[in-house]
């Protein structure tokens, strides 16, 4: 491996990352609220949320943009990570709930006397972090193992992940599951003992999200530039040929699928303390499909694209839902149609197009033979 | 006095007014009959006895009497008009009295004449005695009411009366209740043979109460004895109870099979269009659910048109909605295929995302046009109600209609695909597009028409769904996952697979529901499908050969 990014890409990372990770938090914490340069907690929460989304978009890009597996279950892993960390946050409420009981309010409401077994150890931060990684990872691993082993691919895989997400959503809506049913987890008070709404805590969470996004970007970059990344691209372009060449595509797919789930899970865990709520609607099939459009808008098969896409689409969503709530779905729907029809390579492709001023390559990212040939030659 | 307090009670007053009305009927029958025999005066005098048991025994005897005069006397007691004067029973009417036994006028009432006290127990006896007499009424409703009343009585003296009535009764509804009343009276009889007969007779009953009556007989009381002393009667009761339970179980099984089929037919209607667009053409249409929604809204619009312009034919608006819904959704589908989808052939994942976007557009358009609230689609009269079954179970007409409709649509689709020129082209293009094109099949037009057909069938499904559920912009969203599951499970390109998958999933979900609840049943079915696909990725009915991999 020679170098991770081109100098221009590094410059872009710094130009975008510096204000995000240093300037905004400083303006939030150090500048007094009445000062015009003060960044309110609304913006800190909003951008912190977007950064979590951006990681999910990156994960989506890794499996869809690079490996060609369209997962409609990314929202599930995001929510599972969120729930795993939400359990810890619920324990941190302690006796400050409405009923001042050891148990979370919703359990008191259900007249439960003790924590169910799967709540064991949720009071510990370390175990919570382990769960955030292990639960989405394990579920993805098991599901992926069976699905990939049966050579379920393409649209079949997408539909089945959607069914999985849908089933999970129905399950989490049930009160008996012990995850708060409809309302999910909310009313958090503390994280690691720090008050969760305090500016310093918010800023810390914000910076952690930013650092996490940065490291996710670097990890993805390492993967896609490595030989592993070439194999993944080859799976996307000509899986059968790769198999005939003697590659066990199962393990490659399983690896990247599980990694994407874990990435999304951690993003969910960072998302929950910042927005202060996690409920089953995060698992709705619509949410998971929306994640795909973040990646598609930014540009599949690039790493900056999904980050830009997540920020752009969610920025538009925030703006629309305040300014023209009735037009948001029109906009989102058109986005799906326009991007897939006219911008198959997303905003990144558009930028490239404008810079080169050359006609766009034919809008068919599926069988790009050279990539497969390259692998063939290498192996 | 308790009776006086109770007399003022409005419910009692109402009951008495009814009784009076009925008694007028009975009187009319009594006077109409030529035989005007007198009652035994000695019996009637016992009505004035100090012993309440004697009084009640007398009422029972009167109730069992075949004399027409007995009804008059009983009614007089119920009306507080019977008194004992000078050692004979008399009926007070106004200021005069008549002999209760013969009906002869006895002149003015002596002063200080106190009517007979009727307490609650006596009132109950009177009611059943009168009911027994009312069984002879020519009015079916009166007989039915009387028979129902007798079911609760324990005056086994009425048994012969009931049996006479039973022999004469021709109406099956009244007859069934009479038989039941006779049996439950018989169970209370002091004669073990009577009870045995009754216990056996109850096996034919379809009333859920009977199970309770029989079960009470067979439950040990606190002191360890049974309410029914005779073992033979108990055995017979047990036998009858088993028989009833067996029959009810069969009915319940039949009903749950029906609801399973009904849910399956709904799934089939939702998935049939998808079996064409996805199964045959391979287009992932995530907006399929919205075509269902459009079909339902088309029904709503047609309903509005009928209400405004053809109120006389209103109950047939559903029929008129069928072609409208089909055409509207087929046209939208064809426009979608020509405008968007054909640019995406061969790129299924992009098709998925685009059609999802289109579904969002359609939902929002629907909200803009019709509002975000659910709209009201009325069942026409011929789809309301249902077939009553034993045990309080009902088969709703709209469910039956949907089952039949689903099969009809299925048959039509099968005919179109397998027996028409278009169907031939569709199959040809599916199997080998290039070769079909070479032989002159206009493949693009076939694509458009096929997609239109699939969308139109979804529109028909929407008409059906509007009759059983809420019609709102989100209608389609709740069916999309299910529809895809049905098609995927059934195997792509296979109508038969779709049918079996839809009906099977419906039945399994309904079969699981009593044990686990609807949501868990649904989750379980989804998980089962996911597991099944692992085992057979090509679905239940896989296409054999090369085309399976493509």
Interface residues (C-beta under 8 A of the other chain):
Chain A: X64 X70 X143 X146 X147 X149 X150 X151 X152 X154 X155 X156 X158 X159 X160 X162 X163 X164 X166 X167 X170 X171 X173 X174 X285 X286 X289 X292 X293 X296 X326 X329 X330 X332 X333 X334 X335 X336 X337 X339 X340 X341 X344 X364 X366
Chain B: X284 X286 X340 X343 X344 X346 X347 X348 X349 X350 X352 X353 X354 X356 X357 X358 X359 X360 X361 X363 X364 X365 X367 X368 X477 X480 X481 X484 X485 X488 X519 X520 X522 X523 X526 X527 X529 X530 X531 X533 X534 X535 X537
